[in-house]
């Protein structure tokens, strides 16, 4: 018994540190996948400028995958005597509707008025919403380290926004408002996710949320659009397949797994790496320039992400 107690004392800190870095790695991988989405949406808009149809096509690829995963995870959890309660089902439905369907729709809609880079920078204001919702819903106050990391990453985001984009005119203001609302609803999803993921299981949580959000998107299309609008080229189908698999299915499961390890606040701060990836893709693939302000902004964001990744 003495040896077992000593082993637990030695192994527990290492386990916590290991789980923290695994969670950070999963979160970073998810952000890398999500960073591709605005580019794919803008490419699809070249032929079909309709967020409702594009979103429904994207989610149609997610429905069968999420259904299979939900069935598998539910059987696995029920074997462990962990069936979903009515409260948990209601909470998961709320997460899927607001955090997945509403957030995605507002994000796609904002891209009608804003460039991919501008929309992405605005939506990455969600860490501040996460901290507010964490206080209101979970009664969890952020630590000084998390606040410090938030200040650093926001300084970097501000530098990138000022140096690379501008928001002016009625349409651009409307797009910016939609992007802000998308950020708020996504933050709500993250906070609710962190409160339920441990009990329900990351795979079952992600599958349930995707299923609810995808169903809402497809129903919206069926009630508001003619089915003939789907007569588009293979290019649009290929782009929406990429949105569904690479920028939706994979990152949602990665984010949910990361949340169970590092929580909502740290996941949100790690998400600030997204604009850095967007700037890098612009420089590498689109030939965008790289100024001093952009280098400064990217460096600040990387510093904030490194800080929060090292938090225990």
Secondary structure, DSSP 4 states (H G I P E B T S, - for coil): -HHHHHHHHHHHHHHHHHHHHHHHHHHHHHHHHHTTHHHHHHHHHTT---HHHHHHHHHHHHHHHHHHHHHHHHHHHHHTT-PPPHHHHHHHHHIIIIIIIIHHHHHHHHTTTS-HHHHHHHHTTHHHHHHHHIIIII--PPPHHHHHHHHHHHHHHHHHHHHH----SHHHHHHHHHHHHHHHHHHHHHHHHHHHHHHH-HHHHHHHHHHHHHHHHHHHHHHHS-GGGG---HHHHHHHHHHHIIIIIHHHHHHHHHHHHHHHHHHHHHTTHHHHHHHHHHHHHS-----HHHHHHHHHHHHHHHHHHH--
